[in-house]
Amino acid sequence: MSQAIEELGASARKPITLDDHEVEGRSPRQLFWLRFKQDKVAFLGLFFIFVLLLLAVFAPFIAQNIAHRGPNDLSLSREMTDSFGLPEGPNGTYIFGADNAGRDLFVRVIYGARTSLLVAIVATGISVAVGVILGIVAGYVGGKIDTVISRTIDVILSLPLLLFAIGVAAACSTTKEGCLGGRIKPGLSLVIFIIAAFSWPYIARIVRGSTLSIREKEYIEASRSLGAGTFRIMLKEVLPNLVAPIIIYATFLIPSNIIFEAALSFLGLGVPQKTPSWGRMLSDASGLLEVAPWLMIFPAAFLVVTTLAFNLLGDGVRDALDPRTGR
């Protein structure tokens, strides 16, 4: 009898195996990485985003030490335009050709990446922060606060966003002081403010819906029974369980904001004329498409591939964070 008990204890101390393979426990981070690295398409999108970030960060270095001219350099404008004033195409000196003013299109495109990524990332960060805070408060606290926040979200989502954005951008660009007593000035800050102001309701609605489900869980009731306050529960219990949907939606919101900024710049209401922007480049190229197609091809290609890369990355992150998917 004692021998049988010893054999049973020895077998219990052995690691759990499945088909003669030891089963190893993994953390959620390890499980995410294991699933994400199997998605080659998402890795391709991540690689392009990494390369684009390098180009954007080192754009001044590339312009000064490789291209040897800035984004608004007109020193060779006469050489890069013909007798009719039309820009020259790609060559050994200007690999993307010149724009209608004789400026280096390659330098302007990589500087345009700085503009698009800066506006999109900062605006996305602001909208995510506002949306998460209001969504958690509305979903967890409920009552009149939930009603006010939810109706505000419904009102903003019912607005024709592009038309209102055009109106705000036009109104705030009439003077150098801008809007809100000079706090929002024309330029990058105005574009970021407009995009963030119209983007936060989407993530606020998602966070509110998830919070409504989370607040009914047993561990929330356990925290309340132990005397935890509302703020502590929202910060320590609710917010960590919202990280996955927040990350997923943020990766999809960035390309939408890039398109939003490009649309405003295309209409002449985005960044200033001297600041390179893919949208403004497309606007400037619209009248020269037949005689100088490269003016539209290169900015449009970067815009399309960038938004595609972020969408592919978002798909990969969503599949890796969602255990219900079969990938």
NORURGI-V586923 format. One record per pair of residues at least 12 apart in sequence whose ideal C-beta (glycine too) atoms are under 10 Angstrom apart, sorted by the first residue. I is the first residue (numbers start at 1). GAP is how many residues later the second one is. D is the distance in whole Angstrom. If there is no record, write none. Layout:
# NORURGI-V586923
I	GAP	D
I	GAP	D
This chain:
# NORURGI-V586923
28	215	10
28	216	9
28	293	9
28	295	10
31	289	8
31	290	9
31	292	8
32	212	9
32	215	10
32	285	8
32	288	5
32	289	6
32	291	10
33	287	8
34	286	8
35	281	9
35	282	10
35	284	7
35	285	4
35	286	8
35	287	9
35	288	8
35	290	8
35	292	7
36	277	10
36	280	6
36	281	7
36	283	8
36	284	4
36	285	9
36	291	10
37	279	9
37	283	9
38	278	9
38	281	9
38	282	8
38	289	7
39	273	9
39	274	9
39	276	8
39	277	4
39	278	9
39	280	6
39	281	7
39	288	7
40	276	9
41	268	10
41	271	5
41	272	9
41	274	8
41	275	7
42	209	10
42	267	9
42	269	10
42	270	6
42	271	6
42	272	8
42	273	6
42	274	2
42	275	7
42	276	9
42	277	8
42	278	8
42	285	10
43	269	9
43	270	9
43	273	7
44	264	10
44	265	8
44	268	7
44	269	9
44	272	9
45	206	10
45	260	9
45	261	10
45	263	7
45	264	4
45	265	7
45	266	7
45	267	3
45	268	4
45	269	8
45	270	8
45	271	7
46	263	8
46	264	10
46	266	8
46	267	5
46	270	8
46	271	9
47	262	8
47	266	10
48	257	6
48	258	8
48	260	8
48	261	4
48	262	9
48	264	9
48	265	9
49	68	9
49	202	10
49	205	9
49	256	10
49	257	8
49	260	5
49	261	7
49	263	9
49	264	7
50	259	10
51	258	9
52	58	9
52	61	6
52	62	10
52	64	9
52	65	7
52	250	8
52	253	9
52	254	6
52	257	8
52	258	10
53	60	8
53	61	10
53	64	7
53	68	10
54	56	10
54	59	10
55	54	9
55	55	5
55	56	9
55	58	6
55	59	9
55	62	10
55	247	9
56	54	7
56	55	8
56	56	9
56	57	4
56	58	4
56	59	9
56	60	8
56	61	5
56	62	8
57	53	10
57	56	9
57	57	8
57	60	9
58	52	9
58	56	10
59	12	8
59	48	8
59	49	10
59	50	9
59	51	5
59	52	5
59	53	9
59	54	7
59	55	5
59	56	10
59	217	9
60	47	10
60	50	10
60	51	8
60	54	9
62	44	9
62	45	7
62	48	6
62	49	9
63	41	8
63	43	9
63	44	5
63	45	9
63	47	8
63	48	7
64	43	10
66	40	9
66	41	9
67	26	9
67	27	8
67	28	9
67	37	6
67	39	7
67	40	5
67	43	9
68	25	9
68	36	9
68	39	10
69	24	10
69	25	9
69	34	8
69	35	5
69	37	10
69	38	6
70	33	9
70	34	8
70	37	7
70	38	9
70	41	9
71	28	10
71	32	7
71	33	7
71	34	10
71	35	10
71	36	5
71	37	5
71	38	9
71	39	9
71	40	4
71	41	8
71	43	10
71	203	8
71	204	8
71	205	5
72	29	9
72	31	6
72	32	10
72	35	9
72	36	8
72	39	9
72	201	9
72	202	6
72	203	9
72	204	8
73	29	9
73	30	6
73	31	7
73	34	8
73	35	10
74	27	7
74	28	6
74	29	7
75	27	9
75	28	10
76	12	10
76	17	8
76	18	8
76	22	8
76	26	6
76	27	9
76	28	8
77	21	8
77	22	10
77	23	10
77	24	6
77	25	3
77	26	7
78	24	7
79	14	9
79	15	10
79	19	9
79	23	8
80	13	8
80	14	6
80	17	8
80	18	4
80	19	9
80	21	9
80	22	4
80	23	8
80	24	8
80	25	10
81	17	7
81	18	10
81	19	8
81	20	8
81	21	5
82	209	10
84	207	9
85	15	8
85	16	10
85	17	9
86	12	10
86	14	8
86	202	7
86	205	6
86	206	6
87	12	6
87	13	6
87	14	8
87	15	6
87	16	9
87	18	8
87	198	10
87	201	8
87	204	9
87	205	5
87	207	8
87	208	7
88	14	8
88	204	9
88	206	10
89	16	10
89	202	10
89	203	7
89	204	9
89	205	6
89	206	9
90	15	8
90	16	9
90	204	6
90	207	10
90	208	9
94	12	7
94	13	9
94	200	10
95	12	10
95	203	10
96	12	8
96	13	6
96	14	10
96	198	6
96	199	9
96	201	9
96	202	5
96	203	9
97	195	7
97	196	10
97	197	4
97	198	7
97	200	9
97	201	8
98	194	9
98	196	9
98	197	9
99	177	10
99	182	7
99	185	7
99	186	8
99	189	9
99	193	8
99	195	9
99	196	6
99	200	10
100	181	10
100	184	6
100	185	8
100	187	8
100	188	6
100	192	7
100	195	7
101	183	9
103	173	9
105	171	10
105	176	8
105	180	9
105	187	10
105	189	7
105	190	7
105	192	10
105	193	6
105	194	8
106	192	8
107	169	8
108	167	10
108	168	4
108	169	9
108	170	9
108	172	9
108	173	7
108	176	10
108	190	9
108	191	8
109	167	7
109	169	7
109	172	7
109	189	6
109	190	6
109	192	9
109	193	6
109	194	10
110	166	8
110	192	9
111	164	8
111	165	4
111	166	9
112	150	9
112	153	9
112	159	9
112	163	9
112	164	4
112	165	5
112	166	5
112	167	8
112	168	8
112	169	6
112	186	10
112	187	7
112	190	7
112	191	9
113	145	10
113	163	9
113	164	10
113	165	8
113	186	10
113	189	7
113	190	10
113	193	8
114	161	9
114	162	8
114	163	10
115	73	7
115	76	9
115	143	10
115	146	8
115	147	10
115	150	8
115	155	9
115	156	6
115	160	6
115	161	6
115	162	5
115	163	8
115	164	9
115	165	9
116	138	10
116	139	10
116	141	9
116	142	5
116	143	9
116	145	6
116	146	7
116	149	9
116	155	10
116	160	10
116	161	7
116	162	6
116	163	8
116	183	10
116	186	9
116	187	8
116	190	7
116	191	10
117	137	8
117	141	8
117	144	10
117	189	8
118	70	7
118	73	10
118	74	8
118	143	9
118	153	10
119	69	6
119	70	10
119	72	5
119	73	6
119	75	10
119	76	7
119	77	10
119	138	7
119	139	8
119	141	9
119	142	5
119	143	10
119	145	9
119	146	9
119	151	8
119	152	8
119	158	9
120	71	10
120	72	9
120	75	8
120	133	8
120	134	5
120	135	8
120	136	8
120	137	4
120	138	5
120	139	9
120	140	8
120	141	6
120	142	10
120	186	9
120	187	10
120	190	9
121	71	10
121	129	10
121	133	7
121	136	8
121	137	9
122	66	8
122	67	9
122	69	10
122	70	5
122	73	9
122	74	8
122	135	9
123	65	10
123	68	8
123	69	5
123	70	8
123	71	8
123	72	4
123	73	5
123	74	9
123	75	10
123	76	7
123	77	10
123	130	9
123	131	9
123	134	5
123	135	10
123	137	8
123	138	8
124	68	10
124	71	8
124	72	8
124	75	7
124	76	10
124	79	9
124	125	10
124	126	6
124	127	9
124	128	10
124	129	5
124	130	5
124	131	10
124	132	9
124	133	6
124	134	9
125	67	10
125	71	8
125	125	8
125	128	10
125	129	10
126	66	7
126	67	8
126	69	9
126	70	4
126	71	9
126	73	8
126	74	8
127	65	10
127	68	7
127	69	5
127	70	8
127	71	8
127	72	4
127	73	4
127	74	9
127	75	8
127	76	7
127	77	9
127	122	10
127	123	9
127	126	7
127	130	8
128	68	9
128	71	9
128	72	8
128	74	10
128	75	6
128	76	10
128	79	9
128	118	6
128	119	9
128	121	8
128	122	5
128	125	7
128	126	10
129	67	9
129	71	8
129	74	9
130	66	7
130	67	9
130	69	9
130	70	4
130	71	9
130	73	8
130	74	7
131	22	9
131	65	10
131	68	8
131	69	4
131	70	7
131	71	7
131	72	3
131	73	4
131	74	8
131	75	8
131	76	6
131	77	9
131	115	9
131	118	9
131	119	10
131	122	9
132	68	9
132	71	7
132	72	8
132	74	9
132	75	5
132	76	10
132	79	10
132	107	8
132	110	7
132	111	10
132	113	10
132	114	6
132	117	10
132	118	10
133	16	10
133	67	9
133	71	8
133	74	9
133	101	9
133	106	10
134	14	10
134	15	5
134	16	10
134	18	8
134	19	8
134	66	7
134	67	9
134	69	9
134	70	5
134	71	10
134	73	8
134	74	8
135	14	8
135	15	10
135	18	9
135	65	9
135	66	9
135	68	7
135	69	4
135	70	7
135	71	7
135	72	3
135	73	4
135	74	8
135	75	8
135	76	6
135	77	10
135	107	8
135	111	9
136	68	9
136	71	6
136	72	8
136	74	9
136	75	5
136	78	9
136	79	10
136	98	5
136	99	9
136	102	6
136	103	7
136	106	7
137	12	7
137	67	9
137	70	10
137	71	9
137	74	9
137	93	9
137	94	10
137	97	8
138	12	6
138	14	9
138	15	8
138	66	7
138	67	9
138	69	8
138	70	5
138	71	10
138	73	8
138	74	9
139	65	9
139	66	10
139	68	7
139	69	4
139	70	7
139	71	7
139	72	3
139	73	5
139	74	9
139	75	8
139	76	7
139	95	9
139	99	8
139	103	10
140	68	9
140	71	5
140	72	8
140	74	8
140	75	5
140	80	9
140	90	7
140	91	10
140	93	7
140	94	5
140	97	10
140	98	6
141	70	9
141	74	9
141	89	7
141	93	9
142	66	10
142	69	10
142	70	8
142	73	8
146	62	8
146	65	10
146	66	9
149	52	10
149	55	7
149	56	10
149	59	8
150	51	10
150	54	9
150	55	8
150	58	7
152	49	8
152	52	9
153	47	9
153	48	4
153	49	9
153	51	6
153	52	6
153	55	8
154	47	8
154	51	9
155	46	9
156	41	8
156	42	7
156	43	10
156	44	8
156	45	5
156	46	9
156	48	9
157	41	9
157	44	5
157	45	8
157	47	10
157	48	8
158	43	10
159	39	8
159	42	10
161	33	9
161	34	10
161	36	10
161	37	5
161	38	9
161	40	10
161	99	8
162	36	9
162	98	8
162	101	7
162	102	9
162	105	9
164	30	9
164	33	9
164	34	7
165	26	9
165	29	5
165	30	8
165	32	8
165	33	6
165	95	7
165	98	8
165	99	6
165	102	9
165	104	8
165	105	10
166	28	9
166	97	9
166	98	7
166	101	6
166	102	10
166	103	6
167	27	10
167	102	9
168	16	9
168	22	8
168	25	8
168	26	6
168	29	8
168	30	9
168	96	10
168	101	9
169	17	8
169	21	6
169	22	7
169	24	10
169	25	6
169	95	6
169	96	10
169	98	8
169	99	9
169	100	4
169	101	7
170	97	9
170	98	9
170	99	6
172	12	6
172	13	8
172	14	6
172	15	10
172	17	10
172	18	5
172	21	8
172	22	8
172	97	9
173	12	9
173	13	4
173	14	9
173	17	7
173	95	9
173	96	7
173	97	10
173	99	9
174	12	9
178	12	6
178	15	9
179	14	8
180	13	9
184	13	10
186	83	9
186	84	10
186	85	9
186	86	7
187	83	9
187	84	6
187	85	6
187	88	7
188	73	9
188	82	9
188	83	6
188	84	9
188	87	7
188	89	10
190	74	9
190	79	9
190	80	9
190	81	9
190	82	10
191	66	10
191	69	9
191	70	6
191	73	6
191	74	8
191	78	8
191	79	5
191	80	6
191	84	10
191	86	9
192	65	9
192	69	9
194	66	8
194	67	9
194	70	7
194	75	9
194	76	9
195	58	10
195	61	9
195	62	5
195	63	10
195	65	5
195	66	7
195	69	8
196	61	9
198	59	10
198	62	8
199	54	6
199	57	8
199	58	6
199	61	8
200	53	10
202	47	7
202	50	9
202	51	7
202	54	9
203	42	9
203	43	7
203	46	5
203	47	8
203	49	10
203	50	7
206	36	9
206	39	6
206	40	8
206	42	9
206	43	6
207	31	9
207	32	9
207	35	6
207	38	7
207	39	7
207	42	9
209	36	9
210	28	9
210	31	8
210	32	6
210	34	9
210	35	6
210	36	9
211	23	8
211	27	6
211	28	9
211	30	9
211	31	7
213	28	9
214	19	10
214	20	10
214	23	8
214	24	5
214	25	10
214	26	10
214	27	5
214	28	7
215	18	8
215	19	9
215	22	9
215	23	7
217	20	8
217	21	9
217	24	8
219	14	10
219	18	6
219	22	9
220	13	6
220	14	10
220	17	6
220	18	7
220	21	10
222	15	9
223	13	8
223	14	6
223	15	10
224	13	10
243	78	9
244	73	9
244	74	9
244	76	9
244	77	4
244	78	8
245	73	9
245	76	8
245	77	10
247	67	9
247	70	6
247	71	9
247	74	7
248	66	6
248	67	9
248	69	6
248	70	5
248	71	10
248	72	10
248	73	6
248	74	8
249	65	8
249	69	9
250	60	10
250	64	8
250	67	9
251	59	6
251	60	8
251	61	10
251	62	6
251	63	4
251	64	9
251	65	9
251	66	6
251	67	8
252	58	7
252	59	7
252	61	9
252	62	5
252	63	9
252	65	9
252	66	8
253	57	9
253	61	9
254	52	9
254	53	9
254	56	5
254	57	9
254	59	9
254	60	8
255	48	10
255	51	7
255	52	4
255	53	8
255	54	8
255	55	4
255	56	6
255	57	10
255	58	9
255	59	8
256	51	8
256	54	9
256	55	9
257	50	10
257	53	10
258	20	8
258	21	9
258	45	7
258	48	6
258	49	6
258	52	8
259	19	10
259	20	9
259	44	8
259	45	10
259	47	10
259	48	6
260	19	9
261	16	7
261	17	8
261	18	7
262	15	7
262	16	5
262	17	3
262	18	9
262	19	9
262	20	7
262	21	9
262	37	9
262	38	10
262	41	6
262	44	10
262	45	9
263	16	6
263	19	10
264	13	9
264	15	7
264	16	9
265	12	4
265	13	7
265	14	3
265	15	4
265	16	8
265	17	8
265	18	7
266	12	9
266	13	4
266	14	7
266	15	9
266	16	6
266	17	5
266	18	10
266	20	8
267	12	8
267	13	9
267	16	7
268	12	7
268	15	7
268	16	10
270	13	9
276	23	9
277	22	9
278	20	9
278	21	4
278	22	8
278	23	10
278	24	6
278	25	5
278	26	10
278	28	9
279	20	8
279	24	8
280	19	9
281	14	7
281	15	8
281	17	8
281	18	4
281	19	9
281	21	9
281	22	9
282	13	8
282	14	6
282	17	6
282	18	6
282	21	8
283	13	10
283	16	10
284	12	9
284	15	9
285	12	9
285	13	9
285	14	7
285	15	9
315	12	10
